[in-house]
Amino acid sequence: MRLIEEELTEKIIGAAIEGHKYRGPGLLESIYEKSLAIELERLRIPFKRQVALRLEYKGVPLDEDFRLDLIVGDKVVIELKVVRELAPIHEAQLLSYMKLTNCKVGLLINFNVPVLKQGIKRLVL
């Protein structure tokens, strides 16, 4: 079943909130990533973790692989953070990821907050 981006982001946010409620703030980003992956699996929502992207510059491949935290349903890029507060550079980073993957929607989720809703930004191209 294909979900439109809005429904998909609602389900992703719900899954992230579930993981945050279970553990609370203050852990490593990798713990939240794994927890979110478990919740997405439980919801049977397709996703990929640590997605490697090959980058090039003016037609020349770069030697470095680039990794995204998560792509959900091949439609939504998710960038996870555990920071004091989200900064404009985090939004710029997510926008770059969205352009690289041709995804129109992205979620920036900061798990280092008392209530997860305070740490979520949804961006649309």
Contact map, one row per residue, 1 for C-alpha under 8 A:
11100000000000000000000000000000000000000000000000000000000000000000000000000000000000000000000000000000000000000000000000000
11110000000000000000000000000000000000000000000000000000000000000000000010000000000000000000000000000000000000000000000000000
11111011000000000000000000000000000000000000000000000000000000000000000000000000000000000000000000000000000000000000000000000
01111111000000000000000000000000000000000000000000000000000000000000000000000000000000000000000000000000000000000000000000000
00111111100000000000000000000000000000000000000000000000000000000000000000110000000000000000000000000000100000000000000000000
00011111110000000000000000000000000000000000000000000000000000000000000000000000000000000000000000000000000000000000000000000
00111111111000000000000000000000000000000000000000000000000000000000000000000000000000000000000000000000000000000000000000000
00111111111100000000000000000000000000000000000000000000000000000000000000010000000000000000000000000000000000000000000000000
00001111111110000000000000000000000000000000000000000000000000000000000000010000000000000000000000000000001000000000000000000
00000111111111000000000000000000000000000000000000000000000000000000000000000000000000000000000000000000000000000000000000000
00000011111111100000000000000000000000000000000000000000000000000000000000000000000000000000000000000000000000000000000000000
00000001111111110000000000000000000000010000000000000000000000000000000000000000000000000000000000000000000000000000000000000
00000000111111111000000000000000000000000000000000000000000000000000000000000000000000000000000000000000000000000000000000000
00000000011111111100000000000000000000000000000000000000000000000000000000000000000000000000000000000000000000000000000000000
00000000001111111110000000000000000100110000000000000000000000000000000000000000000000000000000000000000000000000000000000000
00000000000111111111000000000000001100100000000000000000000000000000000000000000000000000000000000000000000000000001000000000
00000000000011111111100000000000000000000000000000000000000000000000000000000000000000000000000000000000000000000001100000000
00000000000001111111110000000000000000100000000000000000000000000000000000000000000000000000000000000000000000000000000000000
00000000000000111111111100000001001100100000000000000000000000000000000000000000000000000000000000000000000000000000000000000
00000000000000011111111110000001000000000000000000000000000000000000000000000000000000000000000000000000000000100001000000000
00000000000000001111111100000000000000000000000000000000000000000000000000000000000000000000000000000000000000000000000000000
00000000000000000111111100000000000000000000000000000000000000000000000000000000000000000000000000000000000000000000000000000
00000000000000000011111110000000000000000000000000000000000000000000000000000000000000000000000000000000000000000000000000000
00000000000000000011111111100000000000000000000000000000000000000000000000000000000000000000000000000000000000100100000000000
00000000000000000001001111100000000000000000000000000000000000000000000000000000000000000000000000000000000000111100000000000
00000000000000000000000111110000000000000000000000000000000000000000000000000000010000000000000000000000000000110000000000000
00000000000000000000000111111011000000000000000000000000000000000000000000000000010000000000000000000000000000010000000000000
00000000000000000000000001111111000000000000000000000000000000000000000000000000010000000000000000000000000000000000000000000
00000000000000000000000000111111100000000000000000000000000000000000000000000001110000000000000000000000000000100000000000000
00000000000000000000000000011111110000000000000000000000000000000000000000000000000000000000000000000000000000000000000000000
00000000000000000000000000111111111000000000000000000000000000000000000000000000000000000000000000000000000000000000000000000
00000000000000000011000000111111111100000000000000000000000000000000000000000000000000000000000000000000000000100000000000000
00000000000000000000000000001111111110000000000000000000000000000000100000000001000000000000000000000000000000000000000000000
00000000000000000000000000000111111111000000000000000000000000000000000000000000000000000000000000000000000000000000000000000
00000000000000010010000000000011111111100000000000000000000000000000000000000000000000000000000000000000000000000000000000000
00000000000000110010000000000001111111110000000000000000000000000000000000000000000000000000000000000000000000000000000000000
00000000000000000000000000000000111111111000001010000000000000000000000000000000000000000000000000000000000000000000000000000
00000000000000000000000000000000011111111100000000000000000000000000000000000000000000000000000000000000000000000000000000000
00000000000000110110000000000000001111111110000000000000000000000000000000000000000000000000000000000000000000000000000000000
00000000000100100000000000000000000111111111111000000000000000000000000000000000000000000000000000000000000000000000000000000
00000000000000000000000000000000000011111111110000000000000000000000000000000000000000000000000000000000000000000000000000000
00000000000000000000000000000000000001111111100000000000000000000000000000000000000000000000000000000000000000000000000000000
00000000000000000000000000000000000000111111100000000000000000000000000000000000000000000000000000000000000000000000000000000
00000000000000000000000000000000000000011111110000000000000000000000000000000000000000000000000000000000000000000000000000000
00000000000000000000000000000000000000011111111000000000000000000000000110000000000000000000000000000000000000000000000000000
00000000000000000000000000000000000000011001111100000000000000000000000110000000000000000000000000000000000000000000000000000
00000000000000000000000000000000000010010000111110000000000000000000011111000000000000000000000000000000000000000000000000000
00000000000000000000000000000000000000000000011111100000000000000000011100000000000000000000000000000000000000000000000000000
00000000000000000000000000000000000010000000001111100000000000000001111000000000000000000000000000000000000000000000000000000
00000000000000000000000000000000000000000000000111110000000000000011110000000000000000000000000000000000000000000000000000000
00000000000000000000000000000000000000000000000111111000000000000111111000000000000000000000000000000000000000000000000000000
00000000000000000000000000000000000000000000000001111100000000001111000000000000000000000000000000000000000000000000000000000
00000000000000000000000000000000000000000000000000111110000000001111000000000000000000000000000000000000000000000000000000000
00000000000000000000000000000000000000000000000000011111000011011100000000000000000000000000000000000000000000000000000000000
00000000000000000000000000000000000000000000000000001111100011011100000000000000000000000000000000000000000000000000000000000
00000000000000000000000000000000000000000000000000000111111111000000000000000000000000000000000000000000000000000000000000000
00000000000000000000000000000000000000000000000000000011111111000000000000000000000000000000000000000000000000000000000000000
00000000000000000000000000000000000000000000000000000001111100000000000000000000000000000000000000000000000000000000000000000
00000000000000000000000000000000000000000000000000000001111110000000000000000000000000000000000000000000000000000000000000000
00000000000000000000000000000000000000000000000000000001111111000000000000000000000000000000000000000000000000000000000000000
00000000000000000000000000000000000000000000000000000111101111100000000000000000000000000000000000000000000000000000000000000
00000000000000000000000000000000000000000000000000000111100111111000000000000000000000000000000000000000000000000000000000000
00000000000000000000000000000000000000000000000000000000000011111000000000000000000000000000000000000000000000000000000000000
00000000000000000000000000000000000000000000000000000110000001111100000000000000000000000000000000000000000000000000000000000
00000000000000000000000000000000000000000000000000011110000001111110000000000000000000000000000000000000000000000000000000000
00000000000000000000000000000000000000000000000000111110000000011111000000000000000000000000000000000000000000000000000000000
00000000000000000000000000000000000000000000000001111000000000001111100000000000000000000000000000000000000000000000000000000
00000000000000000000000000000000000000000000000011111000000000000111111000001110000000000000000010000000000000000000000000000
00000000000000000000000000000000100000000000000011100000000000000011111000001111000000000000000000000000000000000000000000000
00000000000000000000000000000000000000000000001111100000000000000001111100001110000000000000000000000000000000000000000000000
00000000000000000000000000000000000000000000001110100000000000000001111111111100000000000000000000000000000000000000000000000
00000000000000000000000000000000000000000000111100000000000000000000011111111100000000000000000000000000000000000000000000000
01000000000000000000000000000000000000000000111000000000000000000000001111110000000000000000000000000000000000000000000000000
00000000000000000000000000000000000000000000001000000000000000000000001111110000000000000000000000000010000000000000000000000
00001000000000000000000000000000000000000000000000000000000000000000001111111000000000000000000000000011100000000000000000000
00001001100000000000000000000000000000000000000000000000000000000000001111111100000000000000000000000011111000000000000000000
00000000000000000000000000000000000000000000000000000000000000000001111100111110000000000000010011000010111000000000000000000
00000000000000000000000000000000000000000000000000000000000000000001111100011111000000000000010000000000011110000000000000000
00000000000000000000000000000000000000000000000000000000000000000001110000001111100000000000010000000000011110000000000000000
00000000000000000000000000001000100000000000000000000000000000000000100000000111110000000000000000000000000111100000000000000
00000000000000000000000000001000000000000000000000000000000000000000000000000011111000000000000000000000000111110000000000000
00000000000000000000000001111000000000000000000000000000000000000000000000000001111100000000000000000000000001110000000000000
00000000000000000000000000000000000000000000000000000000000000000000000000000000111111000000000000000000000001110000000000000
00000000000000000000000000000000000000000000000000000000000000000000000000000000011111000000000000000000000000011000000000000
00000000000000000000000000000000000000000000000000000000000000000000000000000000001111100000000000000000000001010000001000000
00000000000000000000000000000000000000000000000000000000000000000000000000000000001111110100000000000000000001000000001000000
00000000000000000000000000000000000000000000000000000000000000000000000000000000000011111110000000000000000000000000000000000
00000000000000000000000000000000000000000000000000000000000000000000000000000000000001111111000000000000000000000000000000000
00000000000000000000000000000000000000000000000000000000000000000000000000000000000000111111100000000000000000000000000000000
00000000000000000000000000000000000000000000000000000000000000000000000000000000000001111111110000000000000100000000000000000
00000000000000000000000000000000000000000000000000000000000000000000000000000000000000111111111000000000000100000000000000100
00000000000000000000000000000000000000000000000000000000000000000000000000000000000000011111111100000000000000000000000000000
00000000000000000000000000000000000000000000000000000000000000000000000000000000000000001111111110000000000000000000000000000
00000000000000000000000000000000000000000000000000000000000000000000000000001110000000000111111111000000011100000000000000000
00000000000000000000000000000000000000000000000000000000000000000000000000000000000000000011111111100000010000000000000000101
00000000000000000000000000000000000000000000000000000000000000000000000000000000000000000001111111110000000000000000000000000
00000000000000000000000000000000000000000000000000000000000000000001000000001000000000000000111111111000000000000000000000000
00000000000000000000000000000000000000000000000000000000000000000000000000001000000000000000011111111111110000000000000000001
00000000000000000000000000000000000000000000000000000000000000000000000000000000000000000000001111111111000000000000000000000
00000000000000000000000000000000000000000000000000000000000000000000000000000000000000000000000111111110000000000000000000000
00000000000000000000000000000000000000000000000000000000000000000000000000000000000000000000000011111110000000000000000000000
00000000000000000000000000000000000000000000000000000000000000000000000000000000000000000000000001111111000000000000000000000
00000000000000000000000000000000000000000000000000000000000000000000000001111000000000000000000001111111110000000000000000000
00000000000000000000000000000000000000000000000000000000000000000000000000110000000000000000000001100111110000000000000000011
00001000000000000000000000000000000000000000000000000000000000000000000000111000000000000000000001000011111000000000000001111
00000000000000000000000000000000000000000000000000000000000000000000000000011110000000000000011001000011111100000000000001110
00000000100000000000000000000000000000000000000000000000000000000000000000011110000000000000010000000000111110000000000111100
00000000000000000000000000000000000000000000000000000000000000000000000000000111100000000110010000000000011111000000001111100
00000000000000000000000000000000000000000000000000000000000000000000000000000111100000000000000000000000001111100000001110000
00000000000000000000000000000000000000000000000000000000000000000000000000000001111011000000000000000000000111111001001100000
00000000000000000001000111001001000000000000000000000000000000000000000000000001111000000000000000000000000011111001001000000
00000000000000000000000011100000000000000000000000000000000000000000000000000000111110000000000000000000000001111100001000000
00000000000000000000000010000000000000000000000000000000000000000000000000000000000100000000000000000000000001111111011000000
00000000000000000000000110000000000000000000000000000000000000000000000000000000000000000000000000000000000000011111010000000
00000000000000000000000000000000000000000000000000000000000000000000000000000000000000000000000000000000000000001111111000000
00000000000000011001000000000000000000000000000000000000000000000000000000000000000000000000000000000000000001101111111100000
00000000000000001000000000000000000000000000000000000000000000000000000000000000000000000000000000000000000000000011111100000
00000000000000000000000000000000000000000000000000000000000000000000000000000000000000000000000000000000000000001111111100000
00000000000000000000000000000000000000000000000000000000000000000000000000000000000011000000000000000000000111111011111110000
00000000000000000000000000000000000000000000000000000000000000000000000000000000000000000000000000000000001111000001111111000
00000000000000000000000000000000000000000000000000000000000000000000000000000000000000000000000000000000001110000000001111100
00000000000000000000000000000000000000000000000000000000000000000000000000000000000000000000000000000000111100000000000111110
00000000000000000000000000000000000000000000000000000000000000000000000000000000000000000010001000000000111100000000000011111
00000000000000000000000000000000000000000000000000000000000000000000000000000000000000000000000000000001110000000000000001111
00000000000000000000000000000000000000000000000000000000000000000000000000000000000000000000001001000001100000000000000000111
